[in-house]
Amino acid sequence: MDPIVTENTEGTTYFITADAGYCHILPENILLTTHTTFADMPEPDDKRNTTALLVGGLGVAFGCFLMVNFFIVGFYLMGLLFLLGMFYAAKQLADVARYSTIKNIPRKDLDKLSIYNPRFGYMYLLIRFKNEKGKYSLKKIKMYDSQQNELQAVKLLRAQGLI
């Protein structure tokens, strides 16, 4: 049985993420890829997930439209339920807007790394880094839902001096 955290021939160490990708911890960078090995290093490109924001914004707008219609027609309970749902959806949309889609984070730009283990859901690594514009951004990396993988990832991050 192969260990979850391995080291390949170039000395690159990685762990498995929740989306079946790999988080490589390199001496100069933290790199997210879909393969255990990689040929080229992508440029650090700090962007927001505009597709998710657009679709989520349209969903919230449609939900608000339905909520107003329920109040107009007289279905006050449904209107109230949609009002509560729209508050929750808007909060989740604001959370999505906070995170970057960057795949290559230079270690010199790291500000803070934190590991969160929620009661329900994936354990995740939250990285705060300075982007090319000098502003701080956040990257959330969900770890594969396996106790062995989570322990190995924490062990790797501690060995690299990141947490």
C-alpha positions as CSV (number, residue, x, y, z in Angstrom):
1,M,0.0,0.0,0.0
2,D,1.4,3.3,-1.0
3,P,1.5,6.0,1.6
4,I,-0.7,9.0,1.1
5,V,2.1,11.5,1.4
6,T,5.1,10.6,-0.7
7,E,8.2,12.1,-2.1
8,N,9.0,11.9,-5.8
9,T,12.5,11.8,-7.3
10,E,12.9,15.6,-7.4
11,G,12.3,15.9,-3.7
12,T,8.8,17.3,-4.1
13,T,6.5,16.5,-1.3
14,Y,2.7,16.6,-1.7
15,F,-0.6,15.5,-0.2
16,I,-4.0,14.8,-1.7
17,T,-6.7,17.4,-1.8
18,A,-10.5,16.9,-1.6
19,D,-10.9,17.4,-5.4
20,A,-8.5,14.6,-6.2
21,G,-5.7,16.9,-6.8
22,Y,-2.3,17.3,-5.2
23,C,-0.8,20.1,-3.1
24,H,2.9,20.2,-3.7
25,I,5.0,21.8,-1.0
26,L,8.1,23.0,-2.8
27,P,11.0,25.0,-1.3
28,E,9.9,28.2,-3.2
29,N,6.2,27.6,-3.8
30,I,3.0,25.8,-2.8
31,L,1.6,24.4,-6.0
32,L,-1.8,22.8,-6.7
33,T,-1.9,20.3,-9.6
34,T,-3.9,17.4,-10.9
35,H,-0.9,15.1,-11.2
36,T,1.8,13.8,-8.9
37,T,4.5,15.2,-11.3
38,F,4.5,18.4,-13.3
39,A,6.6,19.7,-16.1
40,D,6.2,23.4,-15.8
41,M,5.4,25.9,-13.1
42,P,2.4,28.1,-13.7
43,E,2.7,31.8,-13.0
44,P,1.0,33.1,-9.8
45,D,-2.3,34.5,-11.0
46,D,-4.6,35.7,-8.3
47,K,-8.2,35.7,-9.5
48,R,-11.7,35.3,-8.1
49,N,-14.1,32.5,-9.2
50,T,-16.2,34.7,-11.4
51,T,-18.3,31.9,-12.8
52,A,-19.4,30.8,-9.3
53,L,-20.1,34.5,-8.4
54,L,-22.2,35.1,-11.5
55,V,-24.2,31.9,-11.1
56,G,-24.6,32.4,-7.4
57,G,-25.7,36.0,-7.9
58,L,-28.3,35.0,-10.5
59,G,-29.6,32.4,-8.1
60,V,-29.9,34.9,-5.3
61,A,-31.6,37.4,-7.6
62,F,-34.1,34.7,-8.8
63,G,-34.8,33.7,-5.1
64,C,-35.5,37.3,-4.2
65,F,-37.9,37.6,-7.2
66,L,-39.7,34.5,-6.0
67,M,-39.8,35.8,-2.4
68,V,-41.4,39.1,-3.5
69,N,-43.9,37.2,-5.5
70,F,-44.8,34.9,-2.6
71,F,-45.5,38.0,-0.4
72,I,-47.6,39.6,-3.2
73,V,-49.7,36.5,-3.7
74,G,-50.2,36.1,0.1
75,F,-48.0,33.0,0.7
76,Y,-46.4,34.7,3.7
77,L,-44.8,31.5,5.2
78,M,-43.1,30.7,1.8
79,G,-42.0,34.3,1.5
80,L,-40.5,34.2,5.0
81,L,-38.7,30.9,4.2
82,F,-37.3,32.3,1.0
83,L,-36.2,35.4,2.9
84,L,-34.2,33.3,5.3
85,G,-32.8,31.2,2.5
86,M,-31.7,34.3,0.6
87,F,-29.8,35.5,3.7
88,Y,-28.0,32.2,3.9
89,A,-27.3,32.2,0.1
90,A,-26.0,35.7,0.2
91,K,-23.7,34.8,3.1
92,Q,-22.3,31.8,1.2
93,L,-21.8,33.9,-1.9
94,A,-19.9,36.5,0.1
95,D,-17.7,33.6,1.4
96,V,-17.0,32.4,-2.2
97,A,-16.0,36.0,-3.1
98,R,-13.3,36.0,-0.5
99,Y,-11.2,33.1,-1.9
100,S,-8.8,33.1,-4.8
101,T,-8.4,30.5,-7.5
102,I,-4.6,30.7,-7.6
103,K,-2.7,27.5,-8.3
104,N,0.9,28.7,-7.5
105,I,1.6,30.5,-4.3
106,P,5.2,31.7,-3.7
107,R,6.3,30.9,-0.2
108,K,8.0,34.3,0.2
109,D,4.5,35.9,-0.1
110,L,2.9,33.8,2.6
111,D,1.5,35.7,5.5
112,K,-0.4,33.1,7.6
113,L,-1.3,29.4,7.3
114,S,-4.1,28.0,9.5
115,I,-5.6,24.5,9.6
116,Y,-9.3,24.2,10.4
117,N,-11.1,21.0,11.3
118,P,-14.8,21.7,11.4
119,R,-17.2,19.3,13.1
120,F,-18.8,18.4,9.8
121,G,-17.0,18.6,6.5
122,Y,-13.5,18.5,5.2
123,M,-10.5,19.6,7.1
124,Y,-9.0,22.5,5.3
125,L,-5.9,24.7,5.0
126,L,-6.5,28.4,4.9
127,I,-3.6,30.4,3.3
128,R,-3.3,34.1,3.6
129,F,-0.8,35.6,1.1
130,K,0.2,38.8,-0.6
131,N,-0.7,39.0,-4.3
132,E,1.2,40.8,-7.0
133,K,-0.7,44.0,-6.3
134,G,0.4,44.0,-2.7
135,K,-3.0,43.2,-1.3
136,Y,-3.8,40.1,0.9
137,S,-5.8,37.3,-0.6
138,L,-7.0,33.9,0.8
139,K,-6.8,30.4,-0.6
140,K,-8.8,27.6,0.9
141,I,-7.4,24.0,0.2
142,K,-9.7,21.2,1.3
143,M,-7.9,18.0,2.3
144,Y,-9.1,14.6,1.2
145,D,-11.5,13.2,3.8
146,S,-9.3,10.5,5.3
147,Q,-7.9,10.6,8.8
148,Q,-4.6,9.1,7.5
149,N,-4.3,11.8,4.8
150,E,-5.2,14.6,7.2
151,L,-2.6,13.5,9.8
152,Q,0.0,13.1,7.1
153,A,-0.7,16.6,5.6
154,V,-0.4,18.2,9.1
155,K,2.8,16.3,9.7
156,L,4.2,17.4,6.3
157,L,3.2,21.1,6.9
158,R,4.9,21.0,10.3
159,A,8.0,19.4,8.9
160,Q,8.2,22.2,6.3
161,G,7.8,24.8,9.1
162,L,4.6,26.2,7.6
163,I,2.4,25.7,10.7
